Amino acid sequence: MKKLIVASVALAAFVAAPAFAANDMVGMNMSTSASKASSTRALTDAEVKKVNAETGMVTLKHGALESVGMPPMTMAFKAKNAAMVKQVHEGDKVKVRVENVNGTLTIVKLEKQS
């Protein structure tokens, strides 16, 4: 009988736990999520250091990439499409947005600066 009572109490506690957890979020300010989303859409200044049309890679000397948590550095990135690779040359100033696409850091937006 003791085992049945202990099991019943444990089951009741397990079932009630999600109800308490759901109430933990009441009154929480979620506005920071919106500001984070907008910062991941920002473009970062960069300079094209190398273009490899065969592999679809563009080497950039870039500022901080907040969308992927990367500090300023020089690194090669996969371009989202071949048109991006064809529009830039070594030395070009660009603005880019890099995102993690299926585990690969990818240039998803590229604007050539004049």
N, C-alpha and C positions, 0 to 999 in steps of 0.2 A: 504494500500500500504506500509506503514511504517513497518508493521509486516512482510510482504513478504521480504522486503529488509533486515531486521534484521535477519530473518531466513536464508536467502541466505548467508549472511556474516558469520553467525555462522557455517553453514554447510561447507562453503569453508575453514574456519579456521580448522575445525575438520578433513577434508579430507587432508589438507596440512600438518598437524602436524606430521604424521608418516614420511613424506619425510624429514622433518628437523631432526627428531630424528635419522633416519638412518644415516645421515651425521655426527652426533655427535661422532661416533665411528671411523671416518677416522683418520688414523695416530696414533691410540692408540696402545701401545705395549702390545700384548697379550701373551708374552713369560712367564709371571708368571703363567699362567694356566698350562703350561707344567711342570713347576717345582713343582707345587702343586700336580699334578697327580703323579709324581714320588715319592714324599714324602709320599703319602697315600699308596704306595706299599711297603714301608720300613717295616722291621720286628723289633719288640721291644723285648728286653730281659725281661724274666719273670721267676718266680719260681712257680711250681705247689704246691699249699697248700692243695688242696682237690680234689678228683675225685668222681663223683657220676654217675656211669654207668646207673642207673635206669632212671635218668632224663636227661642224656646227658650233664650235667653241669661240668665245670672245674673251680675251684677257683684258680685265679692267683694273685700273688704279682707282679705287672708289672710296668715298666717304663711308661713314657708319651706315650699315644696312640694318635699320631697326626691325624690319619685317622678319629677319632671320637671326637677329641678335649678333651681328658680326661687326667688329670694329673696323676702322679704315685699314685697308691693305691692298695688295695687288694679287689678283687671283683670276683663274679662268672659269668661266661659267658657260653652261649649255644655253644656247639661244632657243627660245620657244619655237621659232620657225626660220626657214632659210632666208626669207626676206630681210629679217633683222641683220643677218650676217652680211648680206649683199649691200646694205645701205651704209655701212660704216667702214672706215679705214684707220690704220694706225695714226695716232695723234688727234683724232676727232674728239671733241668735247661732247659728252652726252649726259642725259638724265635717264636713270634706270630704276626699275623696281624688280627686285630679285625675290623669288619665293621658293619654298621647298615644294617641288612637284614630284610626288611619288619617290621621295628620298633623294632627289637630285636638285641641287641649287640651280635654278633656271631663271634667265632673264625673261620676264613675262611682259615687260613694257620697256621700250627704248625710244627715246626722243633725241635726235641729233640736234645739237645747238649750233647756232650760226655765229 
